[in-house]
Amino acid sequence: MSKIYQFSSIGALMSGYFQPDKDVYAVCNCSSIGLGCSEQLNAEVTILDGLVYTATAGQPITQQASPFYTPFYQVTDFTQFKEHALLSVTQDTLEQALKSLIVLNNHFVAIRILGTFKNVTLRRPQASETQRSIQEVSENQQVDTYHNLNGSLIGFWTPEIFGRISVPGFHLHFLSHDQSMSGHVLSYETSSVTLQFEEKYNIEITHPKSHEFSHLDIDLKSLDQMIEQVEK
């Protein structure tokens, strides 16, 4: 089984480390899926078939050329997945659907759900040329609901024990089949779809080498609440 390649941590991101220190294409191949964010949190990043797409409020979805440097990403090779057909699934029923197929407890799981979405609500950040806090980014985002879209949910399920390294539970982004819609997923309801999933037993985390990261103050007392507020 292939590993998850991760750059930085959700804890560092929530604490304001937005510097684009790592090229996401360095860990991508033609079967890679994943997610992340762009410099200064100006865009949500979605990776499908080894290609990187960015979604920013008020701007068209952009396929980024290599190299593309980001402050945070999670990427994995997605070739040994299992498949299961679902008549319908929502953000409230996905966990139970997955639990009926595997033991969803202490392993990471890479996920892709592809098919038709009756509705999907997406969030995209506003672009800014100035440094912002994570709270300012969170408070200035565009939220849209789309109907009857063909596309894919892409992301990971993270065990609670790793909830300061990655987003605990489901962290999913969406990319429409025609690459015209994308973003961080807040809610969804599907028609008939295919659930693809692959348990991941290894995660390789690379941290930034900068002076700023070495001296970054991560407030653990407020971190969990911040992750819940910003990423859920």
N, C-alpha and C positions, 0 to 999 in steps of 0.2 A: 504494500500500500504506500502511496506517495505521501509526502508531508505537506503541511501548511507552511508557507513562507510568510512571515510577518515582519514588517518594519515598524519599530517603535511600539507603543502600547496605547490602549485607550485611556489609561491613566495619565500619560504624558500629554495626550491630545486634549483631554479635558482640563489640564493644568496650563494650557496655553502654548504648547510647543508645536508651532505650525510651520516650521522651516522645512522646505522640500529637499531633503538630504539624500534621497535614494531613488534610483531609476527603477520604476516598477517593471519595465520591460526586461530587466536583467533576470527576472525569475519567471518570465512568461514563455510558454510555447503555444503551439496551435490548438492545444486542448485545455488550456488554462481557463479557470474562472476565478472571480474574486471581486473584491470591493475595496474602497478606500476613500480618500479625499485629496483635494489639490492644495496647492500653496495658499496659505492664509485662510484655508477653509472656504475658498471661493467657488468650489464645485464639489458635488458628489461624484465619485469615481466608480464605474462598473466595468468589470472585465469579463468578456465572453469570447471564447475561441482565441484567446491570446491577444485580443485587441482591447484597447483602453478607450472608454467613452466618458466624457464629462458632462455634467448637467448643472447649469447655473440659472438662477431665476432670470426670466426675461431674455434668455439667449437660446439659440438652437443647440441641440445636442451635437457635440463635436467628437469625432474620432481623432484621438491624439497620435501624433507620430512619435517614433522612438528617437531619442530617449525622452522619457517623461518622468520628472522628479516629483516625489510626493512626500508629505510628512508622515503618512500612515497608509499601510496597505496590508491586506491578507489575500494571498494567492495560492492556488493549489492546482495540480494536474488533475483533470477530471475525466478519467477513462475507465476506471474499474467500478463505476457506479452500478447500483441496482435500480430497477424501475418498477413503478407501481402505478396503475391507473386509478384516478380518483374522479368520481362523478362531480364532486364539488368540494371546495375547501376554503376556509377563511382564516384570518389571523387567530381566531379563537379555537379552531378545530385542528390546525396543523399539528400541534404537539401530540394530540391523541392519535391522529393518523400515523404519525411517525413511530409512536410508542407501540402501535399494533404490529410494527414490522421489525423493530430492533429494540434493544435495551438502551433507552435514552437516559443516560445517567452521568457517566464519568468520561466519555470520549467526545471529542469534537466531531461534528458531522458537517460535511460540505453538501450543499443543497442547490438543486435547480428545479423549478416548477415551470413547465412550459405548456402553453395552450392558450385558451381564450379566457379573458378576465371580464366578468360582468361589470366590475368596477375596481379601481385601484386608486388609492390616495397617496400622492407623492409629495415629498418635501425637497425643496432646492434652496440653497443659500443665495443671498444677494452678494454680488461681487463688490469688493472694496479694495482700494489701494493702500489703505492705512491699517495698522495693527489693531485688532479687536480682541476682546475677551471672548471666551466660549459662550458666555451669557449673551453678549451683544450679537454674536452670530445666530444663536438660537432664537432670539427675539425678532430678528429681521430675516425671515425666510418666507418663501412663497409656497403655499400649500394648494394643490389642485387635485380634483377628482376626475378621473377619466372613465369612460364607459365603453364596453365592447371592444377591448383592445386585445390583439394577439401579441404575445411576448413571453418573457421569462422573468421569474423571480430568481435571484442569484444571491447566495450568501452562506452563512454558517450558523450552526447551533453550538453555543459554548457552554460547558458545564459551569455551574454557579461558583465552584471553587476557583475558577480562572477569571472571575468577573471583573478584576481590575487590570487584567492583561488585554482581554477582549470583551466585547459587549455580552453580558450573560444572557442566555436564552437565544432567541432568534434575532439575527441582524441581517436584513435582506434589502437588496436594491432591485430595481425593476429596469428592464430594457425592452422596449417594444420591438416587434419583429422587423419593422422598417427603420429602426434606430432613430425615430423621431421623438420619442418620449422616454424619459429616464429620471431616476431620482431615488431618494431614500424612502422606503415603504413604511407607511403608517398603518394602512388597513387595506384589505382586499377581499373580494369574493370571486370565485372562479366558476366557470362552467366545467365541462369535462377537461381534465388536464392530466399530464404525466408528471409524477413525482420521481425525480432522480436523486439518489442520495448515496453518499460514500462515507463510512466512518474513517476518521483520521486518527492514527495512533502516535503521530509525531508532529511536533510543531517546532520550527526553527525561528527564533526571534533575534533579529539584529537591531541593536540600539544605535542611535546617532552618536557620533564621536565628538561632537562639538563641545566647546567650553560651556555654552548656554545649557545644553542638556545635562551636563555633569553637575551643574549647580541649580537645576530646576527643583523648585519646592513643590512637592505633591502633597496636598492636604488630604490625608486618608479619611479624616472625619467627615468631610463633605463630598468626597469623591463618589461614593455609591449613589448619593442623592442626585449629584450632577449627571451621572451616566443615565440614571432613570429619566431625568428631565429632558436631556438632550437627545438621547438615542432611542427612546421608546415611543 
